[in-house]
Amino acid sequence: MKCLILAAGYATRLYPLTENFPKPLLEVQGKTILDWLVDDIHTAGLVDEFVVISNHKFAHHFDAWAKERPQKITVVDDGTESNETRLGAVKDIQFAIDQLGLDDDMLVIAGDNVLDFSLTKFVHYAKEKNTSCIMRYYEADAKKLSRSGVVTLDENQKVLAMAEKPQDPQSHWCCPAFYYYTAQDAARLAEGIADGCHTDAPGSYVSWLCSKSTIHAMEMP
């Protein structure tokens, strides 16, 4: 299994802190955000390669970080140099697939999240379901729902639909940027893009895919 880490954003809301330095490499309690994520995921023993997808502006920072890590980590430079020219998360995933010839199951995560639970639970959940999977958490605030990905489910945790930033949310289940794609579903990414799937928010691919494949949603601890 590969772990794709989305780190090609420019974190403009944190300027000037991140104007010349990537948010995923900021330190939290003595370790970078990426160190926390990789150390945790590595304990599951199921990931044989981590792929960090960066923009061109920050790629050298990730290269330097990767050289200090014991795991196999590949940094992919998507060639963009500004927030205005960014590819968007979905196209970044496809870019990495094309550049590295990836054809494996994939854990896809945003590289700027500090968590207080282990992602290994999500990995094992996906392996047990043997389908593509997402995570979900309950959000009561309607305004926050309208700025997030919102999913509707059946009684067996199967995703029926997902909407990015809906004006009229159909549930209170928010979807954060943690995804598991089977190799078969990851291979359909190019099809989704060609079919008009939005490419900026990573959850947009789930919105397209859930009507064509089985996806389950694990509730976050």
Backbone hydrogen bonds, N-H to C=O, Kabsch-Sander energy under -0.5 kcal/mol:
donor,donor_aa,acceptor,acceptor_aa,energy
2,K,105,D,-2.4
3,C,49,E,-2.4
4,L,2,K,-0.6
4,L,107,L,-2.7
5,I,3,C,-0.6
5,I,51,V,-3.4
6,L,4,L,-0.6
6,L,109,I,-3.1
7,A,5,I,-0.7
7,A,53,I,-2.0
14,L,11,A,-1.8
15,Y,12,T,-1.4
17,L,14,L,-1.6
18,T,14,L,-0.5
19,E,16,P,-1.3
25,L,22,P,-1.4
26,L,23,K,-2.0
28,V,31,K,-3.5
31,K,28,V,-1.2
33,I,26,L,-1.8
34,L,24,P,-2.1
36,W,32,T,-2.0
37,L,33,I,-2.0
38,V,34,L,-3.1
39,D,35,D,-2.5
40,D,36,W,-1.7
41,I,37,L,-2.6
42,H,38,V,-2.5
43,T,39,D,-0.8
43,T,40,D,-1.0
44,A,41,I,-1.6
45,G,42,H,-1.5
48,D,1,M,-2.2
48,D,46,L,-0.6
49,E,1,M,-0.9
50,F,72,K,-2.7
51,V,3,C,-3.2
52,V,50,F,-0.5
52,V,74,T,-2.6
53,I,5,I,-2.7
53,I,51,V,-0.6
54,S,52,V,-0.7
54,S,76,V,-3.1
55,N,7,A,-0.6
56,H,80,T,-2.3
57,K,80,T,-1.0
59,A,55,N,-0.9
61,H,58,F,-1.0
62,F,58,F,-1.4
63,D,59,A,-2.4
64,A,60,H,-2.0
65,W,61,H,-1.9
66,A,62,F,-2.9
67,K,63,D,-1.6
68,E,64,A,-0.6
68,E,65,W,-1.3
69,R,66,A,-1.4
73,I,71,Q,-0.8
74,T,50,F,-2.9
76,V,52,V,-3.0
76,V,74,T,-0.5
77,D,75,V,-0.5
78,D,54,S,-2.9
78,D,76,V,-0.6
85,T,82,S,-0.7
86,R,83,N,-0.6
89,A,200,D,-2.0
90,V,199,T,-1.9
91,K,199,T,-0.7
92,D,88,G,-2.1
93,I,89,A,-2.1
94,Q,90,V,-2.0
95,F,91,K,-2.5
96,A,92,D,-2.2
97,I,93,I,-2.3
98,D,94,Q,-2.5
99,Q,95,F,-2.7
100,L,96,A,-2.3
101,G,97,I,-1.3
102,L,97,I,-1.3
106,M,181,Y,-2.9
107,L,2,K,-2.8
108,V,106,M,-0.6
108,V,179,Y,-3.3
109,I,4,L,-2.7
109,I,107,L,-0.5
110,A,177,A,-1.9
111,G,6,L,-2.5
113,N,110,A,-0.6
115,L,113,N,-0.6
121,K,118,S,-1.0
123,V,119,L,-2.0
124,H,120,T,-2.4
125,Y,121,K,-2.0
126,A,122,F,-2.4
127,K,123,V,-2.1
128,E,124,H,-2.2
129,K,125,Y,-2.4
130,N,126,A,-2.3
131,T,126,A,-0.8
132,S,214,T,-1.0
133,C,180,Y,-2.4
134,I,216,H,-2.5
135,M,178,F,-0.8
136,R,218,M,-2.1
137,Y,174,C,-1.8
139,E,172,H,-3.0
142,A,140,A,-0.5
145,L,141,D,-1.9
146,S,142,A,-1.8
147,R,144,K,-1.2
148,S,145,L,-1.7
149,G,175,C,-0.5
150,V,163,A,-2.9
151,V,173,W,-2.3
152,T,161,A,-2.4
154,D,158,K,-1.8
157,Q,154,D,-1.5
159,V,215,I,-3.4
160,L,152,T,-2.9
161,A,152,T,-1.2
163,A,150,V,-2.5
165,K,148,S,-2.8
165,K,163,A,-0.5
173,W,151,V,-0.6
174,C,137,Y,-2.9
174,C,172,H,-0.7
175,C,149,G,-2.3
178,F,176,P,-2.1
179,Y,108,V,-3.0
180,Y,133,C,-2.8
181,Y,106,M,-3.1
186,A,182,T,-2.7
187,A,183,A,-1.7
188,R,185,D,-1.1
189,L,186,A,-1.5
192,G,188,R,-2.3
193,I,189,L,-2.4
194,A,190,A,-2.4
195,D,191,E,-1.6
196,G,193,I,-1.5
197,C,192,G,-2.6
204,S,201,A,-1.7
205,Y,202,P,-1.1
206,V,202,P,-0.5
207,S,203,G,-1.9
208,W,204,S,-1.6
209,L,205,Y,-3.0
210,C,206,V,-2.5
211,S,208,W,-0.7
212,K,209,L,-2.4
213,S,209,L,-1.6
216,H,132,S,-2.0
217,A,157,Q,-2.2
218,M,134,I,-2.5
220,M,136,R,-3.1
